[in-house]
Amino acid sequence: MRILVISDTHKQLGHVIDILSGDHRFDRIFHLGDLVHDAEDIEAFSGVIVDKVAGNCDWGGDGAPSSKEVEIRGKKFFLCHGHQQHVKYGDSVLRQMALEGDYDGIFYGHTHHATYDYEGDCLIMNPGSISLPRDGEPSYGVIHIDDNGVIHTNIVRI
C-alpha cells in the first residue's frame, strides 16, 4: 500500500499531475488542506481515493472536516491541516496527541515546511508544500505499508 501525502496545493496542481501521470503508483492520497477543491480535482483526475481535510484557506471547510481519522491495513492515522493545532508554534500539540492516542501516524500541513519525526512509535509528518514551499524545493511525502504492516516513509523533493 503506497500513500501519497500532499498539502498546501493552493490551486497549483502541476507537480501533482506530473507525479500521478508518471510511473508512480499510489493506492491512496492524503491531502492535508489548502485547498479542498484541489483534493476533489485530484481525485477526479487520478481515480484514487483522496482523504482530505480543510485548511485555514478553505472557507467554511468547503465540505471537508478539519481533521479526520483514517484506518488502512490496520494502521490508524490522524489527518489535519495543523492550524487548529497551532503548528506554526511547534508540534507539541501533535506530540501530545501521539502520546495519548493510539495513532501510527499523524499528518499535517500549514507551515509549508517538510519534516518528519517520531513520538514513540507514532510517525509525525508534514510533507511540506508541493506548490508553495517555504523551505526550498516543493515536496511531498510517500508512505509505504509493507506486507508485514511496517510503515516506511520518505519526503521527496522536486
Summary of the structure (lengths in Angstrom):
residues: 158
radius of gyration: 14.1
end to end distance: 22.1
largest distance: 40.4
contacts: 547
relative contact order: 0.19
helix: 25%
strand: 34%
